[in-house]
Amino acid sequence: MTVLGAALRPLFEVAPTDLPPGATGGGPTAERLSRVVFTVTECCERTLLTRRETALVKALDAYPEELRGFAYEGAGVGLAALDHLLPWQRRTRRFVDGPAGPYVFAVYLGAGMGLARLRRDPEPFRRRLKDDVFGWVVLDGYGFHEGFFAHRRHVQERAVPRHLSGYGLSAFDHGLGRSIWFATGADVKRVVATIEAFPESRRGDLWAGVGLACGYTGGVDEPTVEAVRDRAEGYRDRLAEGVVVAARARHQVGNAAAYDEIACRVVCGTGSREAAEIAAAALVDLPTDDVEPAYQIWRRRIRRQFT
């Protein structure tokens, strides 16, 4: 156990009363989404209290395969918090350069959540990672936290963080879209009504976030996914973009899930393995000239397959 981790732990505890009202209903969908939230929370706390990286990896890998990505996401929350207070240690980047390499997407999502919980600007942390492609995922995690735990301000009132600009705002809205999936209990009518209340310029990124949540987290049956697809008219390429990113994240670590397979078949018209291959092909020869974020180019290449 680390003294710093023990001191930080209370800041990251999540009680049922901390969740948006729509996320706490009954039924299998709410149960699934709540289990994901508390898996992330549990693994954040474990990370804060575990001194040795090998012991942490062993604990994370003990989770059921289908939930393991969320376990690594929780680790990202705790590591980013420690890195913020002890920046010279760079634990997050060391973790993804080592045993968590296949889970880089999940770890960075968690890192953004950790920074949001500490009320810190995620941009300096993103730049310190020196990951020109997936470093932007930190902003996605940041957006999820703000949409879920500060739901009134960022979803109902649609406030935009003043310290974010440029593509950072798009990545933030990816996370905000994911939070809408969770906060509404994946209720299609509520998802659509929530997104339609936003300015049109933000809706595409929100739908991309819904696609990622639908494909990776799931929690709903095939008819519900069909309803999501049908109601996303005008943004189906963005919905498909998110589903494909989810497929890559799952297949990269070899833990494909039924939710992902359904989402890929219904939204993308292909199997999840083929969707993951689309994402992998889109990563080839990404420009690194800093004119445009490589992550933005990658995601645009993906959605062009469905335009």
Backbone bond lengths (Angstrom), bond angles and torsions (degrees), N, CA, C in turn:
res aa  C-N    CA-C-N  psi(-1)  N-CA   C-N-CA  omega(-1)  CA-C   N-CA-C  phi
1 M - - - 1.472 - - 1.519 109.57 -
2 T 1.365 116.82 139.10 1.446 120.97 176.55 1.521 109.47 -101.16
3 V 1.316 116.18 144.17 1.460 120.62 179.67 1.521 110.17 -64.05
4 L 1.341 116.42 -43.32 1.456 120.27 179.83 1.530 110.63 -63.08
5 G 1.325 116.57 -43.60 1.459 120.01 179.15 1.512 112.55 -61.67
6 A 1.322 116.77 -41.09 1.461 120.64 178.37 1.521 111.21 -63.64
7 A 1.350 116.07 -35.83 1.465 119.83 178.97 1.531 111.43 -70.74
8 L 1.330 116.46 -33.60 1.465 120.82 -178.41 1.526 112.75 -79.04
9 R 1.296 116.69 -26.23 1.461 120.97 -170.33 1.527 114.04 -50.98
10 P 1.332 120.48 -45.54 1.473 119.27 -178.54 1.527 113.67 -59.43
11 L 1.335 117.51 -26.31 1.462 120.31 -179.08 1.519 112.15 -68.79
12 F 1.331 116.17 -21.12 1.459 120.12 -173.20 1.528 112.84 -109.62
13 E 1.301 116.56 6.61 1.457 118.85 176.19 1.529 109.98 -71.56
14 V 1.329 116.16 140.72 1.466 121.74 -179.35 1.519 108.62 -124.82
15 A 1.310 116.13 122.67 1.465 122.20 177.08 1.525 108.67 -104.04
16 P 1.326 118.64 156.84 1.464 120.39 178.09 1.519 113.29 -53.40
17 T 1.317 116.96 -31.00 1.467 119.84 179.71 1.523 112.80 -70.98
18 D 1.340 117.48 -13.45 1.464 120.87 177.80 1.516 112.33 -80.07
19 L 1.333 117.70 -13.18 1.453 121.69 -174.52 1.525 110.86 -86.67
20 P 1.349 117.73 148.58 1.469 119.84 174.78 1.521 110.31 -59.55
21 P 1.328 118.57 147.47 1.468 121.45 -176.04 1.523 113.50 -53.73
22 G 1.318 117.35 -37.84 1.461 120.60 -177.43 1.505 113.97 -69.21
23 A 1.317 117.07 -13.92 1.463 120.74 -177.45 1.518 112.31 -92.70
24 T 1.295 117.85 -0.60 1.465 120.11 -172.80 1.516 113.03 -118.07
25 G 1.321 117.47 19.34 1.460 119.30 178.50 1.513 111.44 -73.85
26 G 1.326 115.99 -179.75 1.448 120.02 179.48 1.511 111.82 -87.47
27 G 1.331 115.74 179.79 1.448 120.75 175.98 1.513 113.24 95.85
28 P 1.347 116.52 166.90 1.461 120.95 -175.41 1.517 114.27 -64.18
29 T 1.335 117.28 -32.31 1.465 118.68 -179.49 1.519 110.72 -65.88
30 A 1.318 117.20 -48.95 1.463 120.67 178.91 1.524 110.81 -62.08
31 E 1.330 115.98 -38.22 1.467 119.67 179.31 1.522 110.59 -63.65
32 R 1.332 115.75 -42.50 1.469 120.22 178.97 1.528 111.19 -62.69
33 L 1.323 117.51 -49.44 1.460 121.32 -177.09 1.526 111.08 -64.92
34 S 1.324 116.93 -39.45 1.462 119.61 177.71 1.527 111.27 -64.87
35 R 1.327 116.00 -38.35 1.467 118.94 179.16 1.527 110.95 -62.53
36 V 1.323 115.93 -39.12 1.466 119.83 178.08 1.526 110.56 -63.43
37 V 1.322 116.62 -47.29 1.464 120.85 -178.84 1.524 110.56 -58.68
38 F 1.309 116.78 -45.00 1.461 118.97 -175.63 1.531 112.37 -78.77
39 T 1.333 118.08 -21.63 1.466 119.88 171.17 1.523 109.57 -66.74
40 V 1.318 116.44 -44.77 1.467 120.72 177.72 1.531 109.82 -60.30
41 T 1.318 116.39 -46.35 1.464 120.76 -178.92 1.522 111.62 -62.52
42 E 1.313 116.51 -46.22 1.463 121.50 -179.43 1.524 111.54 -59.95
43 C 1.330 116.42 -41.42 1.470 119.59 -177.56 1.524 112.15 -77.59
44 C 1.320 117.34 -25.79 1.465 119.57 170.38 1.523 109.77 -62.32
45 E 1.315 116.60 -49.00 1.463 120.79 -178.86 1.532 110.82 -63.12
46 R 1.314 116.64 -39.76 1.464 120.17 178.53 1.532 110.03 -62.46
47 T 1.324 116.36 -39.90 1.462 120.83 -179.84 1.525 111.26 -64.43
48 L 1.307 116.31 -42.74 1.460 120.48 179.99 1.524 111.90 -62.21
49 L 1.321 116.25 -28.77 1.459 120.32 -174.10 1.531 113.69 -101.05
50 T 1.338 116.97 -0.73 1.466 120.71 -177.23 1.522 110.19 -106.36
51 R 1.300 115.89 122.15 1.463 119.96 -175.77 1.534 112.39 -81.17
52 R 1.331 117.63 -40.38 1.457 121.30 -172.91 1.533 111.32 -95.72
53 E 1.327 115.53 131.90 1.459 120.76 -178.72 1.530 111.66 -62.56
54 T 1.319 117.19 -38.35 1.461 119.88 -179.82 1.524 111.34 -63.13
55 A 1.315 116.74 -38.37 1.466 120.52 178.15 1.525 110.46 -67.74
56 L 1.325 117.14 -37.31 1.453 121.21 179.30 1.530 110.22 -64.66
57 V 1.321 116.82 -47.86 1.464 120.58 -179.52 1.524 110.54 -59.89
58 K 1.308 117.06 -41.82 1.462 120.80 178.48 1.525 110.72 -60.16
59 A 1.318 116.98 -41.91 1.468 121.02 -179.96 1.530 111.24 -67.64
60 L 1.321 117.36 -41.08 1.471 120.83 -179.86 1.524 110.96 -67.13
61 D 1.316 116.48 -41.04 1.463 120.72 -178.20 1.522 112.61 -71.24
62 A 1.320 116.93 -12.27 1.466 120.54 177.62 1.528 112.36 -77.33
63 Y 1.329 117.09 -13.04 1.468 120.39 178.49 1.525 109.74 -72.00
64 P 1.324 117.65 152.07 1.466 119.50 176.19 1.530 110.60 -52.30
65 E 1.301 116.04 143.28 1.464 120.82 -173.53 1.523 112.48 -53.28
66 E 1.334 117.36 -41.54 1.454 120.61 -176.24 1.530 112.58 -67.25
67 L 1.339 116.43 -24.62 1.461 120.67 179.80 1.527 112.77 -98.92
68 R 1.306 117.91 -2.75 1.451 120.54 -170.04 1.534 112.52 -63.98
69 G 1.336 117.19 -34.07 1.453 118.95 177.20 1.516 112.37 -60.35
70 F 1.328 116.79 -36.80 1.459 120.78 178.53 1.538 110.56 -71.03
71 A 1.335 116.00 -30.95 1.464 119.16 175.38 1.525 110.12 -64.02
72 Y 1.326 116.72 -44.15 1.471 120.00 178.59 1.530 111.28 -69.23
73 E 1.312 116.88 -29.82 1.466 119.97 174.34 1.526 110.03 -62.60
74 G 1.326 115.82 -43.65 1.460 119.49 176.66 1.513 112.12 -60.94
75 A 1.346 116.23 -37.90 1.462 119.38 176.47 1.522 110.72 -61.61
76 G 1.331 116.61 -38.75 1.463 119.95 178.19 1.515 112.71 -61.94
77 V 1.332 116.63 -36.26 1.469 120.71 176.97 1.525 109.77 -58.81
78 G 1.327 116.00 -52.09 1.462 120.41 -176.94 1.517 113.11 -67.00
79 L 1.331 117.33 -40.67 1.465 120.59 -178.60 1.526 111.51 -65.27
80 A 1.326 116.68 -40.64 1.463 119.13 179.00 1.522 111.31 -65.10
81 A 1.320 116.48 -37.07 1.466 119.67 177.40 1.522 110.37 -62.64
82 L 1.325 116.56 -44.56 1.466 120.25 178.59 1.524 110.89 -65.70
83 D 1.326 116.61 -39.34 1.468 120.17 179.66 1.523 111.99 -65.55
84 H 1.319 115.45 -33.39 1.461 117.61 179.57 1.520 111.01 -64.89
85 L 1.316 116.16 -39.11 1.455 120.31 -177.27 1.532 112.37 -86.57
86 L 1.328 116.65 -25.60 1.473 121.90 177.62 1.526 108.06 -128.33
87 P 1.344 118.06 68.07 1.469 121.56 -169.43 1.521 114.73 -63.41
88 W 1.311 118.33 -22.24 1.463 120.07 -178.68 1.531 112.40 -72.31
89 Q 1.330 117.47 -13.89 1.466 119.38 -177.77 1.528 113.27 -84.28
90 R 1.315 117.80 -27.61 1.470 122.93 175.99 1.532 111.92 48.20
91 R 1.306 117.06 50.14 1.466 121.73 -176.22 1.526 112.33 -65.22
92 T 1.340 116.82 -37.77 1.459 120.01 -176.58 1.524 110.73 -62.49
93 R 1.322 117.12 -49.99 1.460 120.17 -179.00 1.531 110.83 -65.96
94 R 1.311 117.77 -38.07 1.463 120.58 177.79 1.524 110.86 -63.04
95 F 1.326 115.60 -36.33 1.461 120.97 -179.36 1.533 110.77 -65.91
96 V 1.339 117.32 -45.50 1.467 119.29 -178.78 1.530 111.59 -77.37
97 D 1.310 117.64 -21.98 1.460 119.77 173.66 1.522 111.52 -77.38
98 G 1.340 115.45 -12.64 1.455 121.13 -178.15 1.513 112.00 -115.14
99 P 1.331 117.33 -119.80 1.469 120.58 -171.40 1.521 115.04 -68.32
100 A 1.336 118.22 -21.50 1.465 120.33 -177.18 1.521 112.41 -95.92
101 G 1.332 118.65 13.60 1.455 121.60 -178.14 1.517 114.25 -49.45
102 P 1.329 119.52 -49.60 1.474 120.06 179.96 1.526 113.36 -65.36
103 Y 1.329 116.87 -20.24 1.462 121.49 -178.28 1.530 112.44 -101.65
104 V 1.324 116.58 24.33 1.464 119.93 -174.57 1.529 111.34 -56.54
105 F 1.334 118.00 -40.19 1.462 120.48 -178.65 1.522 110.46 -61.84
106 A 1.326 116.38 -46.53 1.466 120.25 -178.84 1.519 111.45 -65.57
107 V 1.331 117.28 -42.53 1.467 120.51 -178.67 1.521 110.51 -62.71
108 Y 1.324 117.17 -42.71 1.466 120.10 -179.77 1.530 111.77 -69.11
109 L 1.337 117.38 -35.65 1.465 118.73 173.56 1.521 110.17 -57.96
110 G 1.326 115.66 -46.22 1.452 119.94 178.96 1.515 112.52 -62.81
111 A 1.330 116.21 -39.20 1.468 119.73 179.94 1.523 110.90 -58.71
112 G 1.323 116.63 -41.84 1.466 119.12 178.16 1.510 112.49 -63.64
113 M 1.327 116.67 -36.66 1.459 120.32 177.12 1.521 111.10 -65.84
114 G 1.336 115.62 -40.32 1.460 118.94 179.64 1.519 112.41 -62.63
115 L 1.319 116.37 -40.90 1.462 120.08 179.47 1.525 111.21 -67.74
116 A 1.326 116.06 -37.76 1.466 119.25 177.36 1.522 110.96 -63.66
117 R 1.333 115.93 -40.12 1.465 119.54 -179.74 1.520 110.90 -63.25
118 L 1.349 116.15 -33.15 1.465 120.91 177.99 1.525 112.25 -86.03
119 R 1.338 115.89 -1.09 1.465 122.58 179.97 1.529 111.09 60.06
120 R 1.323 114.43 48.19 1.459 121.05 179.93 1.527 110.42 -117.05
121 D 1.309 116.23 144.69 1.457 122.93 175.93 1.528 108.48 -62.33
122 P 1.329 119.49 124.49 1.465 120.38 -177.08 1.526 113.99 -79.16
123 E 1.318 118.03 -14.41 1.464 120.00 -174.58 1.534 113.67 -63.38
124 P 1.337 120.25 -46.80 1.468 118.49 177.75 1.519 112.32 -58.99
125 F 1.320 117.45 -37.52 1.461 121.39 178.43 1.526 109.65 -64.91
126 R 1.336 117.04 -44.97 1.466 120.64 178.76 1.521 110.94 -57.28
127 R 1.303 116.51 -44.89 1.470 119.50 -178.85 1.526 111.55 -65.56
128 R 1.327 117.37 -35.94 1.467 120.69 179.78 1.528 111.91 -66.92
129 L 1.327 116.99 -25.08 1.460 119.27 179.42 1.526 111.85 -66.62
130 K 1.333 116.64 -27.18 1.472 122.20 -178.46 1.529 110.88 54.34
131 D 1.318 115.73 42.78 1.459 122.68 175.20 1.521 106.75 -117.46
132 D 1.332 116.15 99.23 1.456 120.87 -172.17 1.527 113.38 -67.27
133 V 1.320 117.24 -20.71 1.463 119.69 -179.73 1.523 110.12 -97.45
134 F 1.309 117.70 -69.78 1.461 120.24 -168.83 1.524 114.26 -87.01
135 G 1.317 117.97 -4.06 1.455 118.96 175.39 1.524 112.77 -57.87
136 W 1.337 116.42 -28.18 1.467 119.95 179.92 1.523 112.55 -66.81
137 V 1.329 117.54 -18.16 1.459 120.59 179.34 1.527 110.52 -62.38
138 V 1.317 117.50 -24.80 1.469 121.08 176.34 1.528 110.01 -56.69
139 L 1.328 117.12 -38.97 1.467 120.37 179.57 1.522 111.67 -68.21
140 D 1.325 116.63 -31.30 1.463 121.85 175.33 1.530 109.61 -63.42
141 G 1.327 116.10 -48.81 1.460 119.52 178.12 1.514 112.42 -60.79
142 Y 1.322 115.54 -39.08 1.464 121.02 177.80 1.538 110.00 -60.75
143 G 1.341 115.75 -44.53 1.462 119.83 -179.65 1.510 112.59 -64.83
144 F 1.351 116.56 -37.35 1.459 119.08 177.94 1.529 110.69 -61.53
145 H 1.314 116.07 -47.53 1.464 119.21 -178.66 1.523 111.09 -58.82
146 E 1.323 116.69 -46.32 1.457 119.68 -177.06 1.530 111.44 -67.00
147 G 1.336 116.19 -36.66 1.462 118.65 178.51 1.509 113.50 -71.61
148 F 1.336 116.61 -28.56 1.457 120.61 -176.11 1.521 112.26 -91.19
149 F 1.328 116.62 -46.39 1.461 120.30 -175.00 1.533 112.84 -96.76
150 A 1.325 117.60 -12.70 1.468 121.46 172.00 1.528 107.19 -126.05
151 H 1.325 113.67 50.97 1.462 121.83 -169.59 1.533 112.36 -60.06
152 R 1.294 116.94 -44.00 1.468 119.04 -177.80 1.525 111.10 -59.42
153 R 1.314 117.04 -48.12 1.462 120.43 -174.93 1.528 112.28 -68.27
154 H 1.324 117.04 -47.12 1.460 119.24 -169.58 1.524 114.41 -95.17
155 V 1.333 118.02 -19.22 1.462 119.97 177.61 1.526 110.68 -108.49
156 Q 1.314 117.38 -54.89 1.456 118.94 -178.22 1.530 111.93 -69.87
157 E 1.327 116.70 -39.84 1.463 120.01 179.41 1.522 112.05 -96.34
158 R 1.337 117.02 -8.19 1.472 123.95 174.72 1.523 113.38 57.38
159 A 1.335 116.51 36.39 1.463 121.00 178.91 1.522 110.31 -69.58
160 V 1.310 116.77 145.67 1.465 123.79 178.94 1.521 108.39 -109.60
161 P 1.325 119.40 130.01 1.471 120.64 177.67 1.528 111.38 -59.13
162 R 1.298 116.86 127.61 1.465 120.45 -176.11 1.513 113.31 -69.24
163 H 1.335 117.26 -24.87 1.454 119.42 -175.91 1.523 112.71 -85.81
164 L 1.339 118.57 -0.90 1.459 121.14 178.04 1.518 110.09 -104.47
165 S 1.315 115.81 149.13 1.459 120.44 178.65 1.518 109.16 -154.69
166 G 1.326 116.39 170.08 1.450 120.87 176.22 1.520 112.26 58.68
167 Y 1.327 115.21 -140.11 1.454 119.15 -177.24 1.522 112.08 -66.67
168 G 1.308 117.53 -20.42 1.455 119.92 176.81 1.519 112.37 -57.17
169 L 1.331 116.65 -33.80 1.463 120.02 179.15 1.525 111.09 -70.22
170 S 1.342 117.08 -35.47 1.464 119.80 176.76 1.523 110.59 -65.29
171 A 1.336 116.28 -46.33 1.462 120.07 179.28 1.522 110.59 -62.82
172 F 1.320 117.05 -38.18 1.468 121.49 175.86 1.529 110.08 -58.32
173 D 1.333 116.85 -43.18 1.462 120.27 -178.48 1.522 112.18 -70.90
174 H 1.333 118.36 -26.15 1.470 119.09 171.92 1.537 108.78 -57.59
175 G 1.323 115.20 -47.69 1.463 119.74 179.57 1.508 112.33 -66.56
176 L 1.323 116.30 -36.54 1.463 120.45 178.38 1.533 109.91 -62.67
177 G 1.342 116.29 -39.84 1.461 119.92 176.71 1.515 111.88 -61.91
178 R 1.321 117.11 -41.42 1.469 120.31 176.58 1.526 110.78 -61.01
179 S 1.328 115.53 -40.53 1.467 118.96 -178.85 1.525 111.36 -65.27
180 I 1.324 117.21 -31.46 1.466 120.73 178.34 1.529 110.23 -65.62
181 W 1.329 116.57 -38.31 1.461 120.67 176.51 1.532 110.33 -58.75
182 F 1.319 115.96 -45.17 1.462 121.23 -179.47 1.528 111.09 -71.24
183 A 1.330 116.40 -47.91 1.466 120.41 -171.68 1.524 112.99 -67.99
184 T 1.329 117.21 -24.94 1.462 120.45 178.28 1.520 111.78 -94.05
185 G 1.329 116.98 1.86 1.459 119.28 -175.07 1.513 111.72 64.99
186 A 1.363 116.32 28.43 1.470 123.13 -179.83 1.530 112.28 58.21
187 D 1.316 116.51 29.64 1.462 121.71 175.35 1.535 108.23 -78.99
188 V 1.320 117.18 115.89 1.466 121.07 -170.06 1.524 111.96 -59.57
189 K 1.317 117.94 -45.59 1.466 119.98 -179.12 1.523 111.18 -60.47
190 R 1.319 116.60 -40.75 1.460 119.95 -179.66 1.528 111.34 -71.97
191 V 1.321 116.83 -36.56 1.465 119.93 175.88 1.520 110.16 -59.22
192 V 1.327 116.35 -49.19 1.465 120.96 -178.17 1.528 110.87 -64.09
193 A 1.323 117.48 -46.45 1.467 120.67 -179.13 1.518 110.94 -61.79
194 T 1.317 116.80 -38.73 1.470 120.35 -179.94 1.516 110.88 -65.29
195 I 1.329 117.22 -45.61 1.464 120.48 -178.48 1.526 110.69 -67.99
196 E 1.319 117.69 -38.55 1.469 120.12 -178.23 1.521 112.53 -67.63
197 A 1.317 117.46 -16.60 1.469 120.20 176.70 1.529 111.52 -77.52
198 F 1.326 117.71 -14.08 1.465 121.88 178.85 1.524 110.44 -84.42
199 P 1.338 117.40 156.94 1.465 119.61 173.47 1.529 110.13 -57.05
200 E 1.306 116.39 147.48 1.463 120.42 -177.21 1.521 112.07 -57.85
201 S 1.334 117.19 -31.78 1.464 120.86 -178.03 1.526 113.09 -64.13
202 R 1.333 117.79 -18.12 1.466 121.53 -178.07 1.525 112.61 -101.98
203 R 1.295 117.91 -12.33 1.467 120.36 -169.83 1.527 112.83 -67.99
204 G 1.318 117.91 -36.18 1.456 119.64 -179.14 1.517 112.16 -60.48
205 D 1.320 116.74 -45.60 1.466 120.29 178.80 1.523 111.26 -65.96
206 L 1.325 116.96 -35.22 1.471 120.02 177.85 1.529 110.46 -65.51
207 W 1.327 117.26 -41.97 1.459 120.30 178.62 1.525 111.13 -65.85
208 A 1.322 116.93 -34.82 1.466 119.39 175.81 1.524 110.23 -61.96
209 G 1.317 116.77 -39.18 1.457 120.88 176.89 1.516 112.18 -66.15
210 V 1.326 116.80 -39.46 1.458 120.34 176.46 1.529 109.94 -61.93
211 G 1.334 116.83 -40.10 1.456 120.41 178.85 1.511 112.31 -61.19
212 L 1.319 116.56 -42.22 1.471 120.28 178.50 1.524 110.66 -63.92
213 A 1.329 116.70 -44.32 1.464 120.19 179.79 1.519 111.43 -65.69
214 C 1.310 116.75 -41.17 1.456 121.61 -179.83 1.526 110.55 -63.18
215 G 1.348 116.79 -41.47 1.447 120.82 -177.36 1.511 113.98 -79.61
216 Y 1.316 117.16 -38.13 1.467 119.82 -173.78 1.530 112.30 -91.10
217 T 1.316 115.83 -47.08 1.467 120.10 -177.98 1.516 111.69 -88.19
218 G 1.321 116.08 -41.10 1.456 120.37 177.09 1.505 112.76 65.79
219 G 1.321 115.58 -133.93 1.459 120.83 -179.67 1.510 114.18 101.82
220 V 1.360 116.87 -1.36 1.462 119.88 -177.09 1.524 109.68 -129.71
221 D 1.344 115.87 165.77 1.460 120.70 -179.56 1.524 111.12 -89.51
222 E 1.318 115.87 176.10 1.469 120.83 -175.59 1.525 113.24 -62.39
223 P 1.342 119.89 -43.45 1.476 118.29 177.47 1.533 112.86 -58.59
224 T 1.327 117.13 -33.47 1.467 119.38 178.38 1.523 110.63 -68.66
225 V 1.330 116.93 -40.32 1.468 119.62 176.97 1.530 109.96 -63.57
226 E 1.316 117.05 -38.83 1.463 120.22 176.81 1.529 110.65 -61.27
227 A 1.319 116.25 -39.64 1.465 120.21 178.76 1.523 110.71 -66.12
228 V 1.338 116.84 -40.02 1.465 120.38 176.34 1.523 109.92 -59.42
229 R 1.324 116.26 -48.54 1.464 120.56 179.58 1.531 111.48 -57.89
230 D 1.323 116.87 -45.63 1.458 120.29 -176.85 1.523 111.79 -67.69
231 R 1.323 117.77 -35.30 1.463 120.91 -177.89 1.527 112.33 -81.15
232 A 1.320 116.84 -11.96 1.473 120.45 178.59 1.518 111.83 -88.99
233 E 1.310 116.74 21.02 1.463 121.10 -178.22 1.535 110.35 -52.24
234 G 1.327 115.30 131.47 1.458 120.62 -175.85 1.510 112.54 93.99
235 Y 1.340 116.87 -17.23 1.464 121.46 179.67 1.530 111.23 -132.13
236 R 1.327 116.57 22.83 1.463 118.67 -176.52 1.523 111.95 -66.24
237 D 1.335 116.80 -30.59 1.468 117.97 177.02 1.521 110.89 -66.55
238 R 1.330 117.03 -34.07 1.463 120.47 177.90 1.520 111.14 -72.44
239 L 1.326 116.31 -39.10 1.466 120.37 175.76 1.526 109.38 -61.01
240 A 1.332 116.74 -45.53 1.462 121.49 179.26 1.522 111.17 -63.34
241 E 1.311 116.95 -37.91 1.471 121.48 176.92 1.523 110.80 -54.46
242 G 1.318 115.93 -48.02 1.463 119.83 -179.90 1.513 112.53 -65.83
243 V 1.326 116.91 -39.05 1.462 120.51 179.49 1.522 110.56 -64.28
244 V 1.331 117.16 -40.32 1.471 121.22 179.59 1.527 110.68 -65.89
245 V 1.315 117.30 -41.40 1.470 120.26 177.10 1.531 109.70 -60.85
246 A 1.320 116.65 -39.64 1.466 120.52 177.15 1.525 110.92 -62.75
247 A 1.333 116.37 -41.61 1.467 120.06 179.95 1.519 110.89 -62.68
248 R 1.325 116.68 -41.07 1.459 118.69 178.39 1.522 111.06 -63.69
249 A 1.328 116.15 -44.36 1.460 120.04 -178.15 1.524 110.86 -59.89
250 R 1.328 117.16 -37.66 1.460 119.88 -179.30 1.533 112.02 -77.21
251 H 1.305 117.34 -44.90 1.465 119.40 -177.15 1.525 112.23 -72.19
252 Q 1.310 117.39 -24.56 1.458 119.95 178.05 1.523 111.50 -62.30
253 V 1.312 116.79 -29.72 1.467 120.74 179.35 1.524 112.03 -108.58
254 G 1.337 116.74 4.10 1.450 120.04 174.95 1.508 115.36 72.76
255 N 1.342 117.69 28.56 1.474 118.21 177.72 1.530 111.62 -126.43
256 A 1.335 113.99 59.46 1.459 119.93 175.15 1.522 109.74 -58.42
257 A 1.328 115.54 150.29 1.468 120.36 -176.70 1.518 109.88 -133.29
258 A 1.312 115.27 159.81 1.464 120.56 -179.22 1.527 111.44 -59.97
259 Y 1.342 116.91 -37.92 1.467 120.07 179.41 1.518 110.70 -58.51
260 D 1.318 115.76 -44.65 1.456 121.35 -177.76 1.523 110.75 -65.65
261 E 1.324 116.27 -42.05 1.468 120.41 -179.84 1.518 110.98 -61.96
262 I 1.328 116.70 -43.25 1.464 120.39 179.04 1.519 110.64 -63.20
263 A 1.330 117.44 -47.09 1.460 121.16 -177.78 1.528 111.14 -61.77
264 C 1.327 117.25 -42.02 1.465 120.43 -179.80 1.527 110.48 -64.92
265 R 1.306 116.89 -44.43 1.461 119.99 -178.34 1.528 111.46 -65.67
266 V 1.324 117.20 -43.43 1.462 121.00 -175.41 1.528 111.62 -76.57
267 V 1.327 117.11 -45.47 1.470 120.51 -173.79 1.521 112.28 -86.55
268 C 1.340 116.74 -38.95 1.465 120.65 -173.48 1.520 113.60 -103.88
269 G 1.320 116.85 -13.89 1.448 119.91 -179.28 1.515 113.27 70.84
270 T 1.310 117.44 28.75 1.452 122.12 -178.57 1.520 109.62 -151.31
271 G 1.322 116.21 166.77 1.449 119.84 176.00 1.515 111.07 -75.35
272 S 1.321 116.37 164.94 1.466 119.65 -177.08 1.526 111.66 -67.64
273 R 1.320 118.36 -34.58 1.465 120.10 178.45 1.530 110.71 -64.06
274 E 1.325 115.99 -43.12 1.466 119.61 178.13 1.528 110.70 -65.43
275 A 1.330 117.40 -37.54 1.464 120.89 177.11 1.522 110.67 -63.08
276 A 1.339 116.51 -42.28 1.463 120.36 178.06 1.524 111.04 -62.32
277 E 1.329 116.71 -35.25 1.460 120.46 178.29 1.526 111.64 -67.90
278 I 1.333 116.63 -33.62 1.472 119.91 174.48 1.526 109.94 -60.80
279 A 1.326 115.73 -44.51 1.467 120.18 179.73 1.521 111.07 -64.86
280 A 1.318 117.15 -40.38 1.466 120.71 -179.55 1.524 110.58 -65.74
281 A 1.324 117.25 -42.12 1.462 120.51 179.74 1.525 111.47 -64.31
282 A 1.329 116.06 -34.38 1.468 120.23 -179.20 1.520 112.57 -69.67
283 L 1.334 117.35 -15.61 1.464 121.28 178.42 1.522 113.25 -82.03
284 V 1.328 116.85 -15.12 1.461 121.19 -174.50 1.537 110.36 -70.03
285 D 1.328 115.38 131.90 1.477 122.63 174.77 1.527 112.94 57.52
286 L 1.319 116.91 40.51 1.463 118.95 173.56 1.519 109.56 -67.52
287 P 1.326 119.31 134.61 1.475 120.69 178.14 1.514 111.15 -67.90
288 T 1.299 116.14 147.89 1.472 121.71 -179.18 1.524 111.03 -125.64
289 D 1.334 116.58 35.22 1.471 120.42 -176.39 1.510 113.02 -91.59
290 D 1.331 117.54 2.20 1.468 123.05 177.47 1.525 113.61 66.54
291 V 1.332 118.42 6.63 1.459 119.74 174.80 1.528 110.14 -67.19
292 E 1.320 115.06 -37.66 1.463 122.74 178.67 1.527 106.87 -143.21
293 P 1.323 118.21 138.70 1.468 119.18 179.97 1.524 112.01 -55.01
294 A 1.326 116.36 133.16 1.465 120.40 179.60 1.525 111.28 -61.30
295 Y 1.318 116.68 -35.09 1.469 120.70 178.89 1.526 111.09 -62.66
296 Q 1.321 116.54 -38.97 1.456 121.36 178.03 1.529 110.52 -64.69
297 I 1.326 116.33 -42.04 1.465 120.21 178.58 1.517 110.37 -63.65
298 W 1.337 116.06 -42.71 1.465 120.32 179.50 1.521 111.50 -57.64
299 R 1.308 116.21 -47.92 1.460 119.21 -177.12 1.531 110.77 -69.19
300 R 1.328 117.68 -33.79 1.468 119.48 177.26 1.522 110.88 -66.90
301 R 1.322 117.22 -38.57 1.467 120.61 176.78 1.524 110.80 -61.27
302 I 1.312 116.50 -39.02 1.464 120.01 179.39 1.523 110.97 -63.56
303 R 1.312 117.04 -51.20 1.471 118.13 -174.16 1.521 112.45 -69.25
304 R 1.330 117.75 -22.74 1.475 119.24 177.30 1.523 111.40 -64.45
305 Q 1.322 117.60 -21.49 1.448 120.65 177.04 1.531 111.55 -69.84
306 F 1.339 115.99 -13.74 1.472 120.30 -175.32 1.519 112.61 -122.76
307 T 1.308 116.91 10.11 1.463 120.27 -179.01 1.529 110.10 -80.23
